Amino acid sequence: MKLQAREKSTLKLLVAAALLLLLVLNASTAWGLLGTLWSILSPIVLGCILAFVLNIPMKALERVFFPHSTRPFMQKARRPLCFILSLLIIVLVLVLVVALVVPELVNALGLIAREAITAVNDLRTWAVNNSDRLAQIASMLPDSSQLNEEELAKRALQFASQGAAGLFGMVSRVTSSVVNLSFGFIFAIYLVMGKETLARQATLVGTRYIGADFVQRAKHALAVAQGKFEAFIVGQCLEALILGVLCTIGMLILQLPYAPMIGALIASTSLIPIVGAYIGGGLAAFMIFSVNPMQAVVFLVFLVLLQQFEGNVIYPRTVGSAIALPGLWVTAAVTIGAGFAGIPGMLVGVPLAATIYVLLKEDVSKGLELPGDENGANPNVESAPPEQSKAVNA
């Protein structure tokens, strides 16, 4: 039996190595197939993401709105009502952020435009006062009459055609994005409304055609992933809210401009792990610099101190304890995720790495024959979180 198990393991490794070699030798073809597959499945993937995000507040609302009611009407209406409320909550949050950021951003851009007009007027005044020097420079330039008019017309026509092609491509991409978002939202509604039925059907199909053992392991892995992703999303939102409020209060105390807008901007960008607040801080510092350069320096110093407080006090209590991932792997997950998919990769990388970390830790702990305590338990193996155990049992 041991020999057969070893032979099966060796065969699996050989098959995996052969598949990896085929992918390496045909990398361009594989990437092309993946791109085509992604263009087909992107609405479904987007729908799954929307359903997962909407399900977080919806579950909390379902625990509040008549969870033990036996009336048929309440049982049928509870989930649609909670879905609509969760959607309204997310939309209201986005509208609030936009309402805080966009008006102040327009004011900042208007101020920059006025400064640019002043700079252009100063440049024109300098040109009038230094016309002699400009005449010497102009004599060094080629005469415009020597330029080929046909060549200039050809280049202008080429530039216009390229601009029209670029505009058509942009309109096509926007239309495709709107269509994908619409189909994804419809798919998310079906997923959220019938999640228990879909889960039961997937379990039955998997048990019939793949095997009960694989289905149980898959359910456990999905339960771990669900717990980590939900904890990460809730923790990041809570951390962003705290950071935005602290930033706004600190800027009001220091009498810095654009305090509400920059607080909302910092809160929005801090949803990106590690580097998010610095991205928002760079944009905010540029806006403050247009008003007062010294205040921009004060803001940067304040933001660095606030980030140190956030990284050492807020983050460990809101996100760090929930995902239970060492700081080294958080940095690695953010770096690798950014390399693969930019900002979306940074958002997904941390909870995905936490999921893999927990599953690998469980698998390695099962294979180690370490001495246990007097009750036979291994003191070095951590038990799964309660919410994961509940999810697996469900």
C-alpha positions in Angstrom: 0.0 0.0 0.0 2.8 2.4 0.9 4.5 1.6 -2.5 1.3 2.3 -4.3 0.8 5.6 -2.5 4.4 6.6 -3.3 3.9 5.7 -7.0 0.7 7.8 -7.1 2.6 10.7 -5.6 5.4 10.4 -8.1 3.0 10.1 -11.0 1.2 13.3 -9.8 4.6 15.1 -9.7 5.5 14.0 -13.1 2.2 15.1 -14.6 2.5 18.5 -12.9 6.0 18.9 -14.2 5.0 18.0 -17.7 2.1 20.5 -17.6 4.4 23.2 -16.3 6.9 22.4 -19.0 4.2 22.7 -21.7 3.1 26.1 -20.3 6.7 27.4 -20.3 7.3 26.2 -23.9 4.0 27.7 -25.1 3.8 30.8 -22.9 2.5 33.1 -25.6 -0.2 30.7 -26.6 -1.2 30.1 -22.9 -1.4 33.8 -22.2 -3.5 34.3 -25.3 -5.9 31.6 -24.2 -6.1 33.1 -20.7 -6.8 36.5 -22.1 -9.6 35.1 -24.3 -11.0 33.1 -21.3 -10.9 36.2 -19.1 -12.8 38.3 -21.7 -15.5 35.7 -21.7 -15.7 35.1 -17.9 -15.0 38.6 -16.7 -18.8 39.4 -16.1 -19.1 36.3 -14.1 -16.0 37.0 -12.0 -17.2 40.6 -11.5 -20.6 39.2 -10.4 -18.9 36.9 -7.9 -16.9 39.8 -6.5 -20.0 42.0 -6.2 -22.0 39.2 -4.6 -19.2 38.6 -2.0 -19.0 42.3 -1.1 -22.8 42.7 -0.9 -23.1 39.6 1.2 -21.0 41.0 4.0 -23.5 43.7 5.2 -26.4 41.6 4.0 -25.5 38.8 6.5 -25.3 41.4 9.3 -28.7 42.8 8.4 -30.3 39.3 8.2 -29.2 38.7 11.8 -31.2 41.9 12.8 -34.3 41.9 10.6 -36.7 39.3 12.1 -34.3 36.3 11.9 -36.8 34.0 13.8 -40.0 35.1 12.2 -42.3 32.3 11.1 -44.6 34.4 8.9 -44.3 33.4 5.2 -44.3 37.0 4.0 -41.4 37.9 6.3 -39.4 34.8 5.3 -39.8 35.7 1.6 -39.3 39.5 2.0 -36.4 39.4 4.5 -33.6 38.6 2.0 -34.6 41.0 -0.8 -35.1 43.8 1.8 -31.7 43.1 3.3 -30.1 43.0 -0.1 -31.6 46.4 -1.1 -30.5 47.9 2.2 -26.9 46.6 1.9 -26.8 47.9 -1.7 -28.0 51.3 -0.5 -25.4 51.4 2.3 -22.6 50.8 -0.2 -23.9 53.3 -2.7 -24.4 56.0 0.0 -20.9 55.5 1.2 -19.5 55.9 -2.3 -21.7 59.0 -2.9 -20.6 60.5 0.4 -16.9 60.1 -0.5 -17.5 61.5 -4.0 -19.4 64.5 -2.5 -16.6 65.2 -0.1 -13.7 64.8 -2.6 -14.9 66.1 -5.9 -16.0 69.7 -5.0 -12.7 70.4 -3.1 -10.7 68.7 -5.9 -12.4 71.0 -8.5 -11.6 74.0 -6.3 -8.0 72.9 -6.0 -7.7 72.4 -9.8 -9.3 75.8 -10.3 -6.7 77.4 -8.1 -4.0 75.6 -10.0 -5.5 76.9 -13.3 -5.5 80.5 -12.0 -1.9 80.1 -10.9 -1.1 78.8 -14.4 -2.8 81.8 -16.0 -0.8 84.2 -13.8 2.4 82.3 -14.8 1.5 82.7 -18.5 0.9 86.4 -18.1 4.2 86.8 -16.3 5.9 84.9 -19.2 4.3 87.2 -21.7 5.5 90.2 -19.8 9.0 88.8 -19.7 8.8 88.1 -23.5 7.8 91.7 -24.2 10.6 93.1 -22.0 13.2 90.8 -23.6 12.1 91.0 -27.2 15.7 91.6 -28.4 16.9 88.3 -27.0 13.9 86.5 -28.5 14.7 88.0 -31.9 18.2 86.5 -31.7 16.7 83.1 -30.8 14.2 83.3 -33.6 16.9 84.0 -36.2 18.5 80.6 -35.3 15.3 78.7 -36.0 14.4 77.5 -39.5 12.2 79.7 -41.7 8.6 78.4 -41.7 8.3 79.1 -45.4 10.9 76.4 -46.1 8.7 73.7 -44.5 6.8 71.3 -46.8 3.1 72.2 -46.6 2.1 68.8 -48.0 4.2 67.0 -45.3 2.6 69.2 -42.6 -0.9 68.4 -44.0 -0.1 64.7 -44.1 1.1 64.7 -40.5 -2.0 66.7 -39.4 -4.3 64.1 -41.1 -2.4 61.2 -39.6 -2.6 62.8 -36.1 -6.4 63.4 -36.5 -6.9 59.8 -37.7 -5.0 58.5 -34.7 -7.0 60.7 -32.4 -10.3 59.5 -33.9 -9.2 55.8 -33.6 -8.2 56.4 -30.0 -11.5 58.1 -29.2 -13.4 55.2 -30.8 -11.4 52.7 -28.8 -12.1 54.6 -25.6 -15.8 54.6 -26.3 -15.7 50.9 -27.2 -14.0 50.1 -23.9 -16.4 52.2 -21.9 -19.4 50.5 -23.5 -17.9 47.1 -22.9 -17.2 48.0 -19.3 -20.8 49.1 -18.7 -22.2 46.0 -20.3 -19.9 43.7 -18.2 -20.9 45.6 -15.1 -24.6 45.3 -15.9 -24.3 41.5 -16.5 -22.1 41.1 -13.4 -24.6 42.9 -11.2 -27.5 40.7 -12.5 -25.4 37.6 -11.9 -24.5 38.9 -8.4 -28.2 39.2 -7.6 -28.9 35.6 -8.5 -25.9 34.5 -6.5 -26.9 36.4 -3.3 -30.5 35.4 -3.5 -30.0 31.7 -4.0 -26.6 31.1 -2.3 -27.8 28.2 -0.1 -29.4 26.4 -3.0 -26.3 26.9 -5.2 -24.0 25.7 -2.4 -26.1 22.6 -1.9 -26.2 21.8 -5.6 -22.5 22.3 -5.9 -21.9 19.9 -3.0 -24.2 17.2 -4.5 -22.5 17.5 -8.0 -19.0 17.5 -6.5 -19.8 14.5 -4.3 -21.2 12.6 -7.2 -18.5 13.2 -9.8 -15.4 14.1 -7.8 -15.7 12.5 -4.4 -16.9 13.3 -0.9 -13.3 13.7 0.5 -12.3 16.3 -2.1 -15.6 18.2 -1.5 -15.0 18.3 2.2 -11.5 19.6 1.7 -12.7 22.2 -0.8 -15.4 23.3 1.6 -12.9 23.8 4.3 -10.6 25.7 2.1 -13.4 27.9 0.9 -14.5 28.5 4.5 -11.0 29.6 5.4 -10.8 31.9 2.4 -14.3 33.4 3.2 -13.3 34.1 6.8 -10.0 35.7 5.7 -11.5 37.8 2.9 -14.4 39.0 5.0 -12.1 39.8 8.0 -9.8 41.7 5.6 -12.5 43.7 4.0 -14.2 44.6 7.3 -10.9 45.4 8.9 -9.6 47.5 6.1 -12.9 49.5 6.0 -12.8 50.1 9.7 -9.1 51.1 9.6 -9.8 53.5 6.7 -12.7 55.1 8.6 -10.5 55.6 11.7 -7.6 56.9 9.7 -9.8 59.3 7.7 -11.4 60.7 10.9 -8.0 61.1 12.7 -6.6 62.8 9.6 -9.5 65.3 9.4 -9.3 66.1 13.1 -5.5 66.6 13.0 -5.7 68.9 9.9 -8.5 70.9 11.5 -6.3 71.3 14.6 -3.3 72.3 12.5 -5.5 74.6 10.4 -4.6 73.0 7.1 -6.8 73.5 4.0 -9.1 70.9 2.5 -9.4 69.0 5.7 -12.7 67.1 5.0 -11.8 66.3 1.4 -8.3 65.1 2.3 -9.7 63.0 5.2 -12.1 61.3 2.8 -9.3 60.9 0.2 -6.9 59.3 2.8 -9.7 57.0 4.0 -10.4 55.9 0.4 -6.8 55.3 -0.6 -5.9 53.6 2.6 -8.1 50.6 1.6 -5.0 49.7 -0.4 -2.7 47.9 2.0 0.6 49.5 3.1 1.0 52.1 0.4 -2.6 53.4 0.0 -2.4 56.3 2.5 0.9 57.5 1.0 -0.7 57.6 -2.4 -3.5 59.7 -1.1 -1.0 61.7 0.9 1.0 62.6 -2.2 -2.1 63.9 -4.0 -3.2 65.8 -0.9 0.2 67.4 -0.5 0.1 68.6 -4.1 -3.2 70.3 -3.5 -2.0 71.9 -0.3 1.2 73.0 -2.0 -0.9 75.0 -4.5 -2.2 77.0 -1.5 0.8 77.2 0.8 4.1 75.2 0.4 5.0 75.3 4.1 1.6 73.9 5.0 2.3 71.0 2.6 5.5 70.2 4.5 3.6 70.3 7.8 0.9 68.0 6.3 3.6 65.5 5.2 5.2 65.4 8.6 1.8 65.0 10.2 0.8 62.2 7.8 4.1 60.3 8.5 3.4 60.4 12.3 -0.2 59.4 11.7 0.9 56.5 9.6 3.3 55.3 12.3 0.5 55.4 14.8 -1.8 53.6 12.3 0.8 50.9 11.6 1.7 50.2 15.2 -1.7 50.6 16.9 -4.7 50.6 14.6 -3.7 48.1 12.0 -2.7 45.3 14.4 -6.1 45.6 16.2 -8.3 45.9 13.1 -6.7 43.9 10.4 -3.6 42.2 11.6 -5.3 40.1 14.3 -8.1 39.1 11.9 -5.9 37.8 9.1 -3.1 36.5 11.3 -0.5 36.9 8.7 3.1 37.9 9.5 4.3 41.3 8.3 6.9 39.8 6.0 4.2 37.8 4.1 1.9 40.9 4.0 4.7 42.9 2.2 5.4 40.0 -0.1 1.7 39.5 -1.0 1.3 43.2 -1.7 4.4 43.3 -3.9 3.5 40.2 -5.9 -0.2 41.2 -6.2 0.8 44.6 -7.5 3.2 43.0 -10.1 0.4 40.7 -11.4 -2.7 43.0 -11.3 -1.8 46.4 -10.0 -4.2 47.8 -7.3 -6.7 44.9 -7.6 -3.8 42.5 -7.0 -2.7 44.4 -3.9 -6.2 44.2 -2.5 -6.6 40.5 -3.2 -3.0 39.5 -2.4 -3.1 39.9 1.4 -6.3 37.8 2.2 -5.3 35.2 -0.5 -1.8 34.9 1.1 -3.4 34.6 4.6 -5.7 31.8 3.3 -2.7 29.9 1.7 -0.7 30.5 4.9 -3.4 28.9 7.1 -4.0 26.0 4.8 -0.3 25.2 4.5 0.1 25.5 8.2 -2.7 23.1 8.8 -1.3 20.6 6.2 2.2 20.8 7.6 1.0 20.4 11.1 -0.9 17.2 10.2 2.3 15.7 8.7 4.5 16.4 11.7 4.6 13.8 14.5 5.2 16.1 17.4 4.8 15.1 21.0 1.5 16.2 22.4 0.4 17.0 25.9 -1.1 14.6 28.5 -4.4 14.7 26.7 -2.9 13.8 23.3 -3.3 17.2 21.9 -0.4 18.9 20.0 0.4 22.2 21.7 2.1 23.6 18.6 -0.9 23.2 16.3 -3.4 26.0 16.4 -7.1 25.2 16.1 -9.2 26.7 13.3 -11.1 29.9 14.2 -14.7 29.4 15.4 -16.2 31.0 12.4 -14.3 28.7 10.0 -15.5 25.6 11.9 -19.1 26.8 11.8 -18.8 27.4 8.0 -17.4 23.9 7.4 -20.1 22.3 9.5 -22.7 24.2 7.7 
